[in-house]
Amino acid sequence: MNQKYIGLIIVLLSYLFSFCVGFFSYLLLDDSNLMKDSDIDEKYRQLIIIFISNVISTIVIWFIGVLINTASIYDPYWSVQTPVIFICLLIKYENLNVGNLIYLELILFWAIRLTYNYTKSFHDISYIDWRYKQIKETTGKLYQIVNLLGICMVPTIIVYAASIPSFLFVMDNLNLEYIQIIGYVIIFVSVCIEMKADNDLHEYKKTRNDRNEIIQIGLWKYSRHPNYFGEICFWYGVAFVYIFCDIKNNWYYIFGAILDNALFLGISIPLAEKNLMKYKEGYEEYKKNTSMLIPIAC
């Protein structure tokens, strides 16, 4: 068995262990008197307990990453936490209606695509994302603290916040209404955009003559970050499915999607472009002539 598959097995076992720890943490917290005597609504109490359990699972993954010396073991957590929690809520509340099942299928469609993309770039358990290497070089002895709080905890919190509308959809036992189809369509199209961007990028890497070349095929001809565009739109779609059930009272649940948007615009894209400009000749001109996110001709 080669190093890639050995590494993926280690990652899988790490996530199974993390899930077990998080699940038992949830059971203990749910059985406790935590906030039971308060005036807080039971569904919001559940969201808080799930969040705490999610944080505990994140710490487990971070600690395993410290042991095997790679922060990149956290990378799949972005795509794993939402479907796992969603499925657990479906089982707990027994709300297997049409609306929830469509929601689940679309979330799984997104999660499988993103996780599969992770496995394609994964070489072995020592793999470390270039961004984490830069962070380690600049933070020195504080790296593991930055790793826990920045690399692991911030994405966990943002994805959890962006996922809350889908969790509430299950808890409220909402069913399919015509207006929600708009949200479902946004989710589906967003994942298709991500898949197309991924395929274009993988095809480009196979045929390029030099890594210094700038990708300008498929969606990348019209957007510098079409994959990020799809990811941002996905979370707005997730929010809209729930918000459209009661726009007047639910509009503020778009906050998680806005946080996700800010993460990409404020951190992910600037970091990526700063790195690309170091070795891709003509990238500055490419920026002037190519949209940052929306795939449109400039």
CORQUIJO-V431190 format. One record per backbone hydrogen bond with DSSP energy under -0.5 kcal/mol. NH is the residue of the N-H (numbers start at 0). CO is the residue of the C=O. E is the energy in kcal/mol with one decimal. If there is no record, write none. Layout:
BEGIN
nh={NH:NH}
co={CO:CO}
e={E:E}
END
This chain:
BEGIN
nh={5:6:7:8:9:10:11:12:13:14:15:16:17:18:19:20:21:22:23:24:25:26:27:28:29:30:31:35:36:37:43:44:45:46:47:48:49:50:51:52:53:54:55:56:57:58:59:60:61:62:63:64:65:66:67:68:69:72:73:74:76:77:78:79:80:83:84:85:86:87:88:89:90:91:92:93:94:95:96:100:101:102:103:104:105:106:107:108:109:110:111:112:113:114:115:116:117:118:119:120:121:126:131:132:133:134:135:136:137:138:139:141:142:144:145:146:147:148:149:150:151:152:153:154:155:156:157:158:159:160:161:162:163:163:165:166:167:168:169:170:171:172:173:179:180:180:181:182:183:184:185:186:187:188:189:190:191:192:193:194:195:196:197:198:199:200:201:202:203:204:205:206:207:212:219:220:221:222:223:224:225:228:229:230:231:232:233:234:235:236:237:238:239:240:241:241:242:243:244:245:245:248:249:250:252:253:254:257:258:259:260:261:262:263:264:265:266:267:268:270:271:272:273:274:275:276:277:278:278:279:280:282:285:286:287:288:289:290:290:295:295:297}
co={1:2:3:4:5:6:7:8:9:10:11:12:13:14:15:16:17:18:19:20:21:22:23:24:25:26:27:32:32:34:40:40:41:42:43:44:45:46:47:48:49:50:51:52:53:54:55:56:57:58:59:60:61:62:63:64:64:69:70:71:73:74:75:75:76:79:80:81:82:83:84:85:86:87:88:89:89:93:94:96:97:98:99:100:101:102:103:104:105:106:107:108:109:110:111:112:113:114:115:116:117:123:128:128:129:130:131:132:133:134:135:138:139:141:141:142:143:144:145:145:146:147:148:149:151:152:153:154:155:156:157:158:159:160:162:162:163:164:165:166:167:169:168:176:176:177:178:179:179:180:181:182:183:184:185:186:187:188:189:190:191:192:193:194:195:196:197:198:199:200:201:202:203:209:216:217:218:218:290:291:222:224:225:226:227:228:229:230:231:232:233:234:235:236:237:238:238:239:241:241:242:245:245:246:249:250:251:253:254:255:256:257:258:259:260:261:262:262:263:266:267:268:269:270:271:272:274:274:275:275:278:279:281:282:283:284:285:221:295:221:293:288}
e={-1.8:-2.5:-2.3:-2.0:-1.9:-2.3:-2.6:-2.7:-2.2:-2.2:-2.2:-2.3:-2.3:-2.6:-2.1:-2.3:-2.5:-3.0:-2.5:-1.9:-2.2:-2.2:-2.2:-2.5:-3.0:-1.9:-0.9:-1.5:-0.6:-0.8:-0.5:-2.1:-2.4:-1.8:-2.0:-2.3:-2.8:-2.2:-2.4:-2.4:-2.4:-2.4:-2.2:-2.2:-2.1:-2.2:-1.9:-2.1:-2.6:-2.7:-2.3:-2.2:-2.0:-2.1:-2.2:-0.6:-2.4:-0.9:-1.9:-1.0:-2.5:-1.2:-1.0:-1.2:-1.9:-1.9:-2.3:-2.6:-2.5:-2.1:-2.2:-2.1:-2.1:-2.5:-2.9:-1.2:-0.8:-0.7:-1.3:-2.2:-2.4:-2.1:-2.8:-2.4:-2.2:-2.3:-2.8:-2.1:-2.1:-2.8:-3.0:-1.6:-2.4:-2.6:-2.7:-2.1:-1.6:-2.0:-1.6:-1.2:-0.8:-2.1:-0.7:-1.6:-1.8:-2.2:-2.4:-2.0:-1.8:-2.1:-1.6:-2.0:-1.8:-0.6:-2.3:-3.2:-2.3:-2.7:-2.7:-1.5:-2.1:-2.6:-1.2:-0.5:-1.7:-2.6:-2.5:-2.9:-2.2:-2.5:-2.4:-1.4:-1.1:-0.5:-1.0:-1.7:-2.7:-1.7:-1.3:-2.3:-2.8:-1.4:-1.9:-1.1:-0.6:-1.3:-1.3:-0.5:-2.0:-2.7:-2.1:-2.3:-2.5:-2.9:-2.3:-2.2:-2.1:-2.3:-2.1:-2.6:-2.5:-2.6:-2.7:-2.7:-2.5:-2.3:-2.7:-2.3:-2.2:-2.2:-1.2:-1.3:-2.0:-1.9:-1.5:-1.4:-1.5:-1.4:-2.6:-1.0:-0.5:-2.0:-2.1:-1.9:-2.7:-2.3:-2.1:-1.5:-1.3:-2.3:-2.2:-1.9:-2.6:-1.8:-0.8:-0.5:-2.8:-2.8:-1.4:-0.6:-1.4:-0.7:-2.4:-1.3:-2.2:-1.4:-1.6:-1.9:-2.2:-2.2:-2.3:-2.5:-2.1:-1.8:-2.5:-2.9:-1.9:-2.0:-2.9:-2.4:-2.2:-2.7:-2.2:-1.9:-2.5:-2.1:-1.0:-0.6:-0.9:-2.2:-0.8:-1.5:-2.0:-2.3:-1.4:-1.6:-0.9:-0.7:-0.6:-1.2:-1.9:-0.5}
END
